[in-house]
Amino acid sequence: MWILASASPRRKELLAEILPEFEIIPSLADETVTETLSPKQLVEVLATRKAFEVAIRPENEGKFVLGADTVVAYGKEVLGKPKDGADAFRMLKLLSGEKHTVYTGVCILTCKDGKVGYKTKTAKTDVYFNELSNEWLWTYIRGGSPMDKAGAYGIQDGGLVKKIKGSYSNVVGLPVELCTKMIKKLNSRNNTFNSYLPLSFWEK
Protein backbone atom coordinates (compact mmCIF):
# COMPACT_ATOMS: atom_id res chain seq x y z
CA MET A 1 0.00 0.00 0.00
CA TRP A 2 1.25 3.46 -0.98
CA ILE A 3 0.54 6.87 0.54
CA LEU A 4 1.15 10.32 -0.94
CA ALA A 5 1.98 12.66 1.94
CA SER A 6 0.66 15.74 0.17
CA ALA A 7 -2.58 17.62 -0.40
CA SER A 8 -1.34 19.01 -3.73
CA PRO A 9 -3.74 18.17 -6.59
CA ARG A 10 -0.82 18.51 -9.01
CA ARG A 11 1.23 15.88 -7.18
CA LYS A 12 -1.81 13.61 -6.99
CA GLU A 13 -2.30 13.79 -10.78
CA LEU A 14 1.37 13.16 -11.51
CA LEU A 15 1.73 10.22 -9.13
CA ALA A 16 -1.41 8.66 -10.61
CA GLU A 17 0.49 8.39 -13.90
CA ILE A 18 2.83 5.79 -12.38
CA LEU A 19 0.98 4.33 -9.37
CA PRO A 20 -2.48 2.84 -9.98
CA GLU A 21 -3.55 3.01 -6.32
CA PHE A 22 -2.50 5.14 -3.37
CA GLU A 23 -3.98 6.96 -0.40
CA ILE A 24 -3.64 10.69 0.14
CA ILE A 25 -2.70 11.72 3.67
CA PRO A 26 -1.36 15.30 3.91
CA SER A 27 1.67 15.63 6.16
CA LEU A 28 1.57 17.79 9.29
CA ALA A 29 5.37 17.95 9.54
CA ASP A 30 7.09 21.09 10.81
CA GLU A 31 8.72 22.75 7.79
CA THR A 32 10.77 25.22 9.83
CA VAL A 33 14.48 25.04 9.00
CA THR A 34 16.89 27.11 11.08
CA GLU A 35 20.22 25.93 9.68
CA THR A 36 21.68 27.11 6.38
CA LEU A 37 21.10 24.50 3.69
CA SER A 38 21.58 24.37 -0.06
CA PRO A 39 18.37 24.10 -2.12
CA LYS A 40 19.10 20.41 -2.70
CA GLN A 41 19.64 19.75 1.01
CA LEU A 42 16.55 21.77 1.93
CA VAL A 43 14.11 19.87 -0.30
CA GLU A 44 15.55 16.52 0.77
CA VAL A 45 15.22 17.38 4.48
CA LEU A 46 11.64 18.59 4.08
CA ALA A 47 10.54 15.72 1.82
CA THR A 48 11.92 13.26 4.38
CA ARG A 49 10.20 15.05 7.27
CA LYS A 50 6.87 14.99 5.43
CA ALA A 51 7.11 11.29 4.64
CA PHE A 52 8.23 10.41 8.16
CA GLU A 53 5.40 12.31 9.86
CA VAL A 54 2.82 10.27 7.96
CA ALA A 55 4.66 6.92 8.08
CA ILE A 56 5.12 7.08 11.87
CA ARG A 57 1.36 7.06 12.51
CA PRO A 58 0.44 3.60 13.88
CA GLU A 59 -2.21 2.94 11.25
CA ASN A 60 0.38 3.42 8.50
CA GLU A 61 2.97 0.93 9.72
CA GLY A 62 4.49 -1.03 6.86
CA LYS A 63 3.04 1.22 4.16
CA PHE A 64 5.24 3.08 1.68
CA VAL A 65 4.94 6.84 2.06
CA LEU A 66 6.08 9.26 -0.63
CA GLY A 67 6.89 12.80 0.49
CA ALA A 68 7.99 15.65 -1.76
CA ASP A 69 9.10 19.25 -1.45
CA THR A 70 9.76 21.80 -4.21
CA VAL A 71 11.65 25.10 -4.15
CA VAL A 72 12.72 27.65 -6.72
CA ALA A 73 16.30 28.90 -6.45
CA TYR A 74 17.38 32.19 -8.01
CA GLY A 75 21.02 32.92 -7.36
CA LYS A 76 21.51 32.43 -3.63
CA GLU A 77 17.84 33.05 -2.78
CA VAL A 78 15.41 30.20 -2.23
CA LEU A 79 11.86 31.12 -3.19
CA GLY A 80 9.05 29.25 -1.46
CA LYS A 81 5.34 30.08 -1.57
CA PRO A 82 4.59 33.84 -1.53
CA LYS A 83 3.19 35.41 1.63
CA ASP A 84 0.91 37.79 -0.28
CA GLY A 85 0.46 39.51 -3.63
CA ALA A 86 3.35 41.90 -3.08
CA ASP A 87 5.68 39.02 -2.27
CA ALA A 88 4.48 37.16 -5.38
CA PHE A 89 5.23 40.24 -7.49
CA ARG A 90 8.72 40.52 -5.97
CA MET A 91 9.49 36.90 -6.81
CA LEU A 92 8.12 37.03 -10.35
CA LYS A 93 9.93 40.31 -11.04
CA LEU A 94 13.19 38.64 -9.99
CA LEU A 95 12.57 35.73 -12.36
CA SER A 96 11.38 37.81 -15.34
CA GLY A 97 13.78 37.41 -18.27
CA GLU A 98 16.13 35.31 -16.16
CA LYS A 99 17.15 31.70 -15.55
CA HIS A 100 16.37 29.95 -12.26
CA THR A 101 16.45 26.38 -11.00
CA VAL A 102 13.66 24.23 -9.59
CA TYR A 103 14.54 21.48 -7.10
CA THR A 104 12.15 18.78 -5.91
CA GLY A 105 13.17 16.36 -3.18
CA VAL A 106 11.42 12.99 -3.16
CA CYS A 107 11.49 10.61 -0.20
CA ILE A 108 10.04 7.11 -0.08
CA LEU A 109 9.89 5.93 3.52
CA THR A 110 8.39 3.08 5.52
CA CYS A 111 8.23 2.36 9.24
CA LYS A 112 7.98 -1.23 10.44
CA ASP A 113 8.92 -3.17 13.58
CA GLY A 114 10.55 -0.11 15.16
CA LYS A 115 12.79 0.63 12.17
CA VAL A 116 12.62 3.21 9.41
CA GLY A 117 13.74 2.46 5.85
CA TYR A 118 14.01 5.32 3.42
CA LYS A 119 15.48 6.63 0.17
CA THR A 120 15.69 10.32 -0.74
CA LYS A 121 16.61 11.80 -4.14
CA THR A 122 16.41 15.19 -5.84
CA ALA A 123 15.47 16.32 -9.35
CA LYS A 124 16.77 19.59 -10.79
CA THR A 125 15.41 21.61 -13.72
CA ASP A 126 16.68 24.89 -15.18
CA VAL A 127 13.88 27.26 -16.19
CA TYR A 128 14.20 30.32 -18.44
CA PHE A 129 11.49 32.99 -18.11
CA ASN A 130 10.15 35.36 -20.73
CA GLU A 131 10.40 39.09 -20.10
CA LEU A 132 7.16 39.91 -18.29
CA SER A 133 5.63 43.38 -17.92
CA ASN A 134 4.39 44.68 -14.59
CA GLU A 135 0.85 44.79 -15.99
CA TRP A 136 1.04 41.13 -17.05
CA LEU A 137 2.41 40.11 -13.65
CA TRP A 138 -0.31 41.85 -11.67
CA THR A 139 -3.03 40.36 -13.89
CA TYR A 140 -1.52 36.94 -13.26
CA ILE A 141 -1.27 37.52 -9.50
CA ARG A 142 -4.87 38.75 -9.26
CA GLY A 143 -5.94 35.46 -10.84
CA GLY A 144 -4.75 33.71 -7.67
CA SER A 145 -2.61 31.01 -9.24
CA PRO A 146 0.76 32.08 -7.73
CA MET A 147 -0.29 31.96 -4.10
CA ASP A 148 0.13 28.23 -3.41
CA LYS A 149 3.19 27.62 -5.56
CA ALA A 150 6.94 27.78 -4.94
CA GLY A 151 8.39 30.76 -6.79
CA ALA A 152 4.87 32.21 -7.18
CA TYR A 153 4.13 30.53 -10.50
CA GLY A 154 2.85 27.39 -12.17
CA ILE A 155 4.61 26.35 -15.36
CA GLN A 156 1.33 24.88 -16.59
CA ASP A 157 -0.29 28.34 -16.54
CA GLY A 158 1.38 29.42 -19.79
CA GLY A 159 3.00 32.69 -20.89
CA LEU A 160 5.78 32.61 -18.33
CA VAL A 161 8.40 30.18 -19.54
CA LYS A 162 10.59 30.48 -22.61
CA LYS A 163 12.28 27.07 -22.25
CA ILE A 164 13.41 24.48 -19.71
CA LYS A 165 16.32 22.08 -19.37
CA GLY A 166 15.29 19.00 -17.42
CA SER A 167 12.06 17.45 -16.20
CA TYR A 168 8.83 19.37 -16.86
CA SER A 169 6.91 17.43 -14.20
CA ASN A 170 9.58 18.41 -11.68
CA VAL A 171 8.62 22.07 -12.16
CA VAL A 172 4.94 21.15 -11.71
CA GLY A 173 5.83 19.61 -8.34
CA LEU A 174 6.70 15.92 -8.72
CA PRO A 175 9.43 14.54 -11.01
CA VAL A 176 7.67 11.57 -12.60
CA GLU A 177 10.86 10.20 -14.16
CA LEU A 178 12.72 10.16 -10.84
CA CYS A 179 9.75 8.69 -8.94
CA THR A 180 9.40 5.94 -11.53
CA LYS A 181 13.05 4.95 -11.12
CA MET A 182 12.83 5.00 -7.32
CA ILE A 183 9.67 2.89 -7.25
CA LYS A 184 11.03 0.36 -9.78
CA LYS A 185 14.29 0.06 -7.86
CA LEU A 186 12.40 -0.51 -4.63
CA ASN A 187 10.18 -3.18 -6.20
CA SER A 188 13.19 -4.94 -7.74
CA ARG A 189 14.56 -5.52 -4.23
CA ASN A 190 11.37 -7.24 -3.11
CA ASN A 191 10.16 -4.20 -1.19
CA THR A 192 13.28 -3.69 0.92
CA PHE A 193 15.59 -0.73 1.36
CA ASN A 194 19.38 -0.79 1.42
CA SER A 195 19.40 -0.09 5.14
CA TYR A 196 17.10 0.69 8.04
CA LEU A 197 17.59 3.05 10.96
CA PRO A 198 16.05 2.47 14.38
CA LEU A 199 13.02 4.60 15.17
CA SER A 200 14.90 6.17 18.08
CA PHE A 201 17.26 7.85 15.58
CA TRP A 202 14.34 9.70 13.98
CA GLU A 203 12.72 10.73 17.23
CA LYS A 204 15.69 12.72 18.52
C-alpha positions in Angstrom: 0.0 0.0 0.0 1.3 3.5 -1.0 0.5 6.9 0.5 1.2 10.3 -0.9 2.0 12.7 1.9 0.7 15.7 0.2 -2.6 17.6 -0.4 -1.3 19.0 -3.7 -3.7 18.2 -6.6 -0.8 18.5 -9.0 1.2 15.9 -7.2 -1.8 13.6 -7.0 -2.3 13.8 -10.8 1.4 13.2 -11.5 1.7 10.2 -9.1 -1.4 8.7 -10.6 0.5 8.4 -13.9 2.8 5.8 -12.4 1.0 4.3 -9.4 -2.5 2.8 -10.0 -3.6 3.0 -6.3 -2.5 5.1 -3.4 -4.0 7.0 -0.4 -3.6 10.7 0.1 -2.7 11.7 3.7 -1.4 15.3 3.9 1.7 15.6 6.2 1.6 17.8 9.3 5.4 18.0 9.5 7.1 21.1 10.8 8.7 22.7 7.8 10.8 25.2 9.8 14.5 25.0 9.0 16.9 27.1 11.1 20.2 25.9 9.7 21.7 27.1 6.4 21.1 24.5 3.7 21.6 24.4 -0.1 18.4 24.1 -2.1 19.1 20.4 -2.7 19.6 19.8 1.0 16.5 21.8 1.9 14.1 19.9 -0.3 15.6 16.5 0.8 15.2 17.4 4.5 11.6 18.6 4.1 10.5 15.7 1.8 11.9 13.3 4.4 10.2 15.1 7.3 6.9 15.0 5.4 7.1 11.3 4.6 8.2 10.4 8.2 5.4 12.3 9.9 2.8 10.3 8.0 4.7 6.9 8.1 5.1 7.1 11.9 1.4 7.1 12.5 0.4 3.6 13.9 -2.2 2.9 11.3 0.4 3.4 8.5 3.0 0.9 9.7 4.5 -1.0 6.9 3.0 1.2 4.2 5.2 3.1 1.7 4.9 6.8 2.1 6.1 9.3 -0.6 6.9 12.8 0.5 8.0 15.6 -1.8 9.1 19.2 -1.5 9.8 21.8 -4.2 11.6 25.1 -4.1 12.7 27.7 -6.7 16.3 28.9 -6.5 17.4 32.2 -8.0 21.0 32.9 -7.4 21.5 32.4 -3.6 17.8 33.1 -2.8 15.4 30.2 -2.2 11.9 31.1 -3.2 9.1 29.3 -1.5 5.3 30.1 -1.6 4.6 33.8 -1.5 3.2 35.4 1.6 0.9 37.8 -0.3 0.5 39.5 -3.6 3.4 41.9 -3.1 5.7 39.0 -2.3 4.5 37.2 -5.4 5.2 40.2 -7.5 8.7 40.5 -6.0 9.5 36.9 -6.8 8.1 37.0 -10.3 9.9 40.3 -11.0 13.2 38.6 -10.0 12.6 35.7 -12.4 11.4 37.8 -15.3 13.8 37.4 -18.3 16.1 35.3 -16.2 17.1 31.7 -15.5 16.4 30.0 -12.3 16.5 26.4 -11.0 13.7 24.2 -9.6 14.5 21.5 -7.1 12.2 18.8 -5.9 13.2 16.4 -3.2 11.4 13.0 -3.2 11.5 10.6 -0.2 10.0 7.1 -0.1 9.9 5.9 3.5 8.4 3.1 5.5 8.2 2.4 9.2 8.0 -1.2 10.4 8.9 -3.2 13.6 10.5 -0.1 15.2 12.8 0.6 12.2 12.6 3.2 9.4 13.7 2.5 5.8 14.0 5.3 3.4 15.5 6.6 0.2 15.7 10.3 -0.7 16.6 11.8 -4.1 16.4 15.2 -5.8 15.5 16.3 -9.3 16.8 19.6 -10.8 15.4 21.6 -13.7 16.7 24.9 -15.2 13.9 27.3 -16.2 14.2 30.3 -18.4 11.5 33.0 -18.1 10.2 35.4 -20.7 10.4 39.1 -20.1 7.2 39.9 -18.3 5.6 43.4 -17.9 4.4 44.7 -14.6 0.9 44.8 -16.0 1.0 41.1 -17.1 2.4 40.1 -13.6 -0.3 41.9 -11.7 -3.0 40.4 -13.9 -1.5 36.9 -13.3 -1.3 37.5 -9.5 -4.9 38.8 -9.3 -5.9 35.5 -10.8 -4.7 33.7 -7.7 -2.6 31.0 -9.2 0.8 32.1 -7.7 -0.3 32.0 -4.1 0.1 28.2 -3.4 3.2 27.6 -5.6 6.9 27.8 -4.9 8.4 30.8 -6.8 4.9 32.2 -7.2 4.1 30.5 -10.5 2.8 27.4 -12.2 4.6 26.3 -15.4 1.3 24.9 -16.6 -0.3 28.3 -16.5 1.4 29.4 -19.8 3.0 32.7 -20.9 5.8 32.6 -18.3 8.4 30.2 -19.5 10.6 30.5 -22.6 12.3 27.1 -22.3 13.4 24.5 -19.7 16.3 22.1 -19.4 15.3 19.0 -17.4 12.1 17.5 -16.2 8.8 19.4 -16.9 6.9 17.4 -14.2 9.6 18.4 -11.7 8.6 22.1 -12.2 4.9 21.2 -11.7 5.8 19.6 -8.3 6.7 15.9 -8.7 9.4 14.5 -11.0 7.7 11.6 -12.6 10.9 10.2 -14.2 12.7 10.2 -10.8 9.8 8.7 -8.9 9.4 5.9 -11.5 13.1 5.0 -11.1 12.8 5.0 -7.3 9.7 2.9 -7.3 11.0 0.4 -9.8 14.3 0.1 -7.9 12.4 -0.5 -4.6 10.2 -3.2 -6.2 13.2 -4.9 -7.7 14.6 -5.5 -4.2 11.4 -7.2 -3.1 10.2 -4.2 -1.2 13.3 -3.7 0.9 15.6 -0.7 1.4 19.4 -0.8 1.4 19.4 -0.1 5.1 17.1 0.7 8.0 17.6 3.1 11.0 16.1 2.5 14.4 13.0 4.6 15.2 14.9 6.2 18.1 17.3 7.9 15.6 14.3 9.7 14.0 12.7 10.7 17.2 15.7 12.7 18.5 
